[in-house]
């Protein structure tokens, strides 16, 4: 399988307030997710049409290609055809994929939200709600949406892969997630027999060997997201601890690669300030942390930075900003 050197085009078709706070503020939205945005914005279609057309442009795709990436991961919502309060975005998604392909870039379709919400995060579309797994109708509807997406885009140039669902919650019963993956895989194989199908580890990377060894899957990837800024264990890391943890990925990922190709589908230089990391040393720490992560991910199937850009230039989540600030060396990708 070709090495994936990829970047996420976050906040394009699934809004997250922290990535573009001005959009929420300008429209008087209280809340962090697209559900709040959809409920509170009166001229929703007009506002989002402008956002879709301007957040990512052909200039951005050209920059990404010239930077050395061979794939973009594009998060899309389950409501892309419009549903209830939610805006229809599918025609803009069509044009996005055509634009990406026209520049010779491959794209991964990432179903980033699901009916009922799979994780309760703002990136799941509605913060604080985790009902996807509680109703079989939600799971069936998710598979039906994936089938519709696969049929719509199966003949698009540069369609590389499809991710069945982003970040199912770490407390959701793995049996439910595995059964969903199996059903979705076999139903999609009838539509896209050769495309790569990506499955997220639900933040339990060590729980998947039997699943992939015992099922007769082809062209699949396990996706894991490796951040060191959310868990309590990393809140007080100093620079050395962050680097050691990032380098240890090599050991972890090498073990997983023995039974399934694995990518780090999201990583960043996001770090919380603490007694060791502050404004005076953040640039040095970010440089060292970036180098360690890239080394730690060297031998796996690939990696995908989150995200290409956010509104805050001086951020460890803004890849283009990190390049412009001289933090990441493109030669090390």
C-alpha positions as CSV (number, residue, x, y, z in Angstrom):
1,X,0.0,0.0,0.0
2,X,1.4,3.4,-1.0
3,X,2.5,5.6,1.9
4,X,-0.1,8.2,2.8
5,X,1.2,11.7,3.5
6,X,-2.0,13.5,4.1
7,X,-3.7,16.6,5.6
8,X,-7.2,17.2,6.9
9,X,-9.4,19.8,5.4
10,X,-11.3,20.4,8.6
11,X,-14.1,22.8,9.3
12,X,-15.1,22.9,5.6
13,X,-18.3,20.9,5.6
14,X,-18.5,20.1,9.4
15,X,-18.2,23.3,11.4
16,X,-16.2,23.5,14.7
17,X,-16.3,26.9,16.4
18,X,-12.7,26.8,17.6
19,X,-11.5,26.5,14.1
20,X,-13.3,29.6,12.7
21,X,-14.7,31.5,15.7
22,X,-15.4,34.6,13.7
23,X,-18.1,32.7,11.7
24,X,-20.0,31.9,14.9
25,X,-19.4,35.3,16.5
26,X,-20.4,37.3,13.4
27,X,-23.7,35.4,13.3
28,X,-24.4,35.6,17.0
29,X,-24.2,31.9,17.7
30,X,-24.0,30.6,21.2
31,X,-22.5,27.1,21.1
32,X,-19.6,25.2,19.6
33,X,-21.1,22.9,17.0
34,X,-23.0,22.9,13.7
35,X,-26.3,22.0,15.4
36,X,-26.2,25.2,17.4
37,X,-25.1,27.1,14.3
38,X,-27.9,25.6,12.2
39,X,-30.6,26.4,14.8
40,X,-29.5,30.0,15.5
41,X,-28.6,31.4,12.1
42,X,-31.6,32.6,10.2
43,X,-30.0,33.0,6.7
44,X,-28.2,29.6,7.1
45,X,-28.0,28.6,3.4
46,X,-26.6,32.0,2.4
47,X,-24.0,32.0,5.2
48,X,-22.8,28.5,4.6
49,X,-22.7,28.8,0.8
50,X,-20.2,31.7,1.3
51,X,-18.2,29.6,3.8
52,X,-18.1,26.5,1.5
53,X,-16.8,28.7,-1.4
54,X,-14.1,30.5,0.5
55,X,-12.8,28.3,3.3
56,X,-10.8,26.0,1.0
57,X,-10.0,27.2,-2.6
58,X,-8.0,25.8,-5.5
59,X,-5.0,27.9,-4.3
60,X,-5.1,25.9,-1.0
61,X,-5.1,22.6,-2.9
62,X,-2.2,23.7,-5.0
63,X,-0.3,24.8,-1.9
64,X,-1.0,21.4,-0.3
65,X,0.3,19.5,-3.3
66,X,3.4,21.6,-3.7
67,X,4.1,21.0,0.0
68,X,4.5,17.3,-0.7
69,X,1.2,15.8,0.4
70,X,-0.4,13.0,-1.8
71,X,-3.9,12.9,-0.2
72,X,-6.4,15.1,1.5
73,X,-8.9,13.8,4.1
74,X,-12.2,15.6,3.7
75,X,-14.7,15.4,6.7
76,X,-18.3,15.4,5.6
77,X,-21.6,15.3,7.6
78,X,-24.3,12.7,7.6
79,X,-26.7,15.5,6.7
80,X,-25.0,16.4,3.4
81,X,-28.3,16.1,1.5
82,X,-30.0,18.4,4.0
83,X,-32.0,17.0,6.9
84,X,-34.2,18.9,9.3
85,X,-32.4,21.9,10.6
86,X,-29.2,21.1,8.6
87,X,-28.1,22.7,5.4
88,X,-27.7,20.8,2.1
89,X,-24.0,20.8,1.1
90,X,-23.7,17.9,-1.3
91,X,-23.3,20.0,-4.5
92,X,-20.4,21.9,-2.9
93,X,-18.9,18.6,-1.8
94,X,-19.2,17.4,-5.4
95,X,-17.3,20.5,-6.6
96,X,-14.7,20.1,-3.8
97,X,-13.8,16.6,-5.0
98,X,-13.7,17.7,-8.6
99,X,-11.4,20.6,-7.7
100,X,-9.1,18.4,-5.7
101,X,-9.0,15.8,-8.5
102,X,-8.3,18.6,-11.1
103,X,-5.1,19.4,-9.2
104,X,-4.0,15.7,-9.3
105,X,-4.7,15.1,-5.6
106,X,-6.3,12.0,-4.1
107,X,-9.0,12.4,-1.5
108,X,-10.3,10.3,1.4
109,X,-14.0,10.8,2.2
110,X,-14.4,10.8,6.0
111,X,-17.9,10.5,7.4
112,X,-17.3,12.8,10.4
113,X,-20.8,12.8,12.0
114,X,-23.6,10.2,12.4
115,X,-27.3,10.3,13.3
116,X,-27.6,10.5,17.0
117,X,-23.9,11.6,17.2
118,X,-21.2,9.0,17.7
119,X,-19.0,10.8,20.2
120,X,-20.6,13.9,21.9
121,X,-17.8,16.1,20.6
122,X,-18.3,19.3,18.6
123,X,-16.8,17.5,15.7
124,X,-19.6,15.0,15.8
125,X,-22.1,17.8,15.1
126,X,-23.7,18.1,18.5
127,X,-21.7,18.4,21.7
128,X,-22.9,16.4,24.7
129,X,-25.1,13.9,22.8
130,X,-23.9,10.3,22.3
131,X,-27.0,8.4,21.1
132,X,-25.8,6.9,17.8
133,X,-25.1,3.4,19.3
134,X,-28.3,3.4,21.4
135,X,-30.6,2.8,18.4
136,X,-30.1,0.3,15.6
137,X,-32.0,2.7,13.3
138,X,-29.1,5.2,13.7
139,X,-26.6,2.6,12.7
140,X,-28.6,1.4,9.8
141,X,-29.2,4.9,8.6
142,X,-25.4,5.5,8.8
143,X,-24.7,2.5,6.5
144,X,-27.4,3.7,4.1
145,X,-25.7,7.1,3.9
146,X,-22.4,5.5,3.3
147,X,-23.9,3.4,0.5
148,X,-25.4,6.6,-1.1
149,X,-22.0,8.4,-0.8
150,X,-20.2,5.4,-2.3
151,X,-22.5,5.2,-5.3
152,X,-22.3,9.0,-5.9
153,X,-18.5,9.2,-5.9
154,X,-17.4,5.7,-7.0
155,X,-16.4,7.0,-10.4
156,X,-14.9,10.3,-9.4
157,X,-11.2,10.7,-10.4
158,X,-8.8,10.4,-7.5
159,X,-11.3,8.9,-5.0
160,X,-8.9,7.0,-2.9
161,X,-10.7,5.8,0.2
162,X,-13.7,6.2,2.5
163,X,-13.7,6.3,6.3
164,X,-16.8,4.6,7.8
165,X,-17.0,6.9,10.8
166,X,-14.8,9.4,12.6
167,X,-14.0,8.8,16.3
168,X,-16.7,6.6,17.8
169,X,-16.7,7.3,21.5
170,X,-14.1,5.5,23.7
171,X,-16.8,4.2,26.0
172,X,-19.1,2.8,23.3
173,X,-19.3,-1.0,23.3
174,X,-16.7,-2.3,20.8
175,X,-19.0,-5.1,19.8
176,X,-21.5,-2.6,18.4
177,X,-18.7,-0.7,16.6
178,X,-17.2,-3.9,15.1
179,X,-20.6,-5.2,13.9
180,X,-21.2,-1.8,12.3
181,X,-17.8,-1.9,10.6
182,X,-18.5,-5.4,9.3
183,X,-21.9,-4.6,7.9
184,X,-20.8,-1.4,6.3
185,X,-17.7,-3.0,4.8
186,X,-19.6,-5.9,3.1
187,X,-22.4,-3.6,1.9
188,X,-19.9,-1.0,0.5
189,X,-17.8,-3.8,-1.2
190,X,-20.8,-4.4,-3.5
191,X,-20.5,-0.8,-4.7
192,X,-16.7,0.0,-4.4
193,X,-15.0,-3.4,-4.6
194,X,-11.5,-2.0,-4.8
195,X,-11.5,1.3,-2.8
196,X,-9.7,1.4,0.5
197,X,-12.1,1.3,3.5
198,X,-10.9,3.0,6.7
199,X,-12.0,2.1,10.3
200,X,-11.2,4.2,13.4
201,X,-10.0,2.4,16.5
202,X,-12.4,4.2,18.8
203,X,-9.4,5.2,20.9
204,X,-8.5,1.6,21.7
205,X,-5.7,0.8,19.4
206,X,-4.8,-2.5,21.2
207,X,-8.2,-4.1,20.8
208,X,-8.3,-4.8,17.1
209,X,-5.9,-7.7,16.3
210,X,-8.5,-10.5,16.5
211,X,-11.0,-8.5,14.5
212,X,-8.7,-8.0,11.5
213,X,-7.1,-11.4,11.7
214,X,-10.4,-13.3,11.8
215,X,-12.3,-11.3,9.1
216,X,-11.5,-11.6,5.5
217,X,-11.1,-7.9,4.7
218,X,-9.1,-6.5,1.7
219,X,-7.9,-3.0,1.2
220,X,-8.6,-1.8,4.7
221,X,-6.8,0.6,7.0
222,X,-7.1,1.1,10.8
223,X,-7.1,4.8,11.7
224,X,-5.8,6.0,15.1
225,X,-5.7,9.5,16.4
226,X,-2.7,10.4,18.5
227,X,-2.9,13.6,20.5
228,X,-1.0,14.6,23.6
229,X,-3.1,17.5,24.8
230,X,-6.4,16.0,26.0
231,X,-5.8,13.1,28.4
232,X,-5.0,13.9,32.1
233,X,-1.8,11.9,31.8
234,X,-0.2,14.5,29.4
235,X,-1.4,17.7,31.0
236,X,1.8,18.2,32.9
237,X,4.3,16.8,30.4
238,X,7.4,18.7,29.9
239,X,9.2,18.8,26.5
240,X,11.2,15.6,27.1
241,X,8.0,13.7,28.1
242,X,6.2,14.8,25.0
243,X,9.1,13.8,22.8
244,X,9.5,10.4,24.5
245,X,5.8,9.7,24.1
246,X,5.8,10.7,20.4
247,X,8.9,8.6,19.6
248,X,7.2,5.6,21.3
249,X,4.6,5.6,18.6
250,X,7.1,3.7,16.4
251,X,6.9,0.7,18.8
252,X,3.1,0.9,19.0
253,X,2.4,1.4,15.3
254,X,4.9,-1.3,14.3
255,X,3.0,-3.9,16.4
256,X,-0.3,-2.9,14.7
257,X,1.2,-3.0,11.2
258,X,1.8,-6.8,11.8
259,X,-1.9,-7.4,11.3
260,X,-3.4,-4.4,9.5
261,X,-2.1,-1.2,7.8
262,X,-2.4,1.7,10.2
263,X,-2.5,5.5,9.8
264,X,-2.4,8.2,12.3
265,X,-5.5,9.9,10.8
266,X,-5.2,12.9,13.0
267,X,-2.2,14.4,14.7
268,X,-1.2,18.0,15.5
269,X,1.2,20.2,17.5
270,X,-1.6,21.2,19.9
271,X,-0.1,21.5,23.4
272,X,-1.5,22.9,26.6
273,X,0.5,25.4,28.5
274,X,1.7,24.3,31.9
275,X,4.5,24.8,34.4
276,X,7.0,23.5,31.7
277,X,5.6,24.9,28.4
278,X,4.8,28.6,27.9
279,X,5.0,31.4,25.5
280,X,8.7,31.8,26.0
281,X,9.6,28.2,24.8
282,X,6.6,27.1,22.7
283,X,8.3,27.5,19.4
284,X,11.3,25.4,20.4
285,X,9.0,22.8,21.9
286,X,6.8,22.6,18.8
287,X,9.8,22.1,16.5
288,X,11.1,19.2,18.7
289,X,7.6,17.7,19.1
290,X,6.9,17.9,15.3
291,X,10.2,16.1,14.6
292,X,9.6,13.4,17.2
293,X,6.1,12.7,15.9
294,X,7.1,12.4,12.3
295,X,9.9,10.0,13.4
296,X,7.5,8.1,15.5
297,X,5.1,7.6,12.5
298,X,7.9,6.9,10.0
299,X,7.2,3.2,9.6
300,X,3.4,3.1,9.6
301,X,1.2,3.3,6.5
302,X,0.8,7.1,6.8
303,X,-0.3,10.1,8.7
304,X,-2.8,13.0,8.3
305,X,-2.3,16.3,10.1
306,X,-5.3,18.1,11.7
307,X,-5.7,20.5,10.1
308,X,-4.6,22.4,7.0
309,X,-5.6,25.7,8.6
310,X,-7.6,27.2,11.4
311,X,-8.4,30.9,11.9
312,X,-5.7,31.4,14.5
313,X,-2.3,31.6,12.7
314,X,-0.2,31.1,15.8
315,X,-1.5,27.7,16.6
316,X,-0.2,24.1,16.8
317,X,-3.3,23.1,14.8
318,X,-2.7,25.3,11.8
319,X,-0.4,23.4,9.4
320,X,0.0,26.2,6.9
321,X,0.7,28.6,9.8
322,X,3.3,26.2,11.2
323,X,5.1,26.2,7.9
324,X,5.0,29.9,7.6
325,X,6.4,30.2,11.1
326,X,9.2,27.8,10.4
327,X,8.1,25.1,12.9
328,X,7.7,22.1,10.6
329,X,10.3,21.1,8.0
330,X,8.5,19.9,4.9
331,X,11.5,17.7,4.0
332,X,10.7,15.6,7.1
333,X,7.2,14.7,6.1
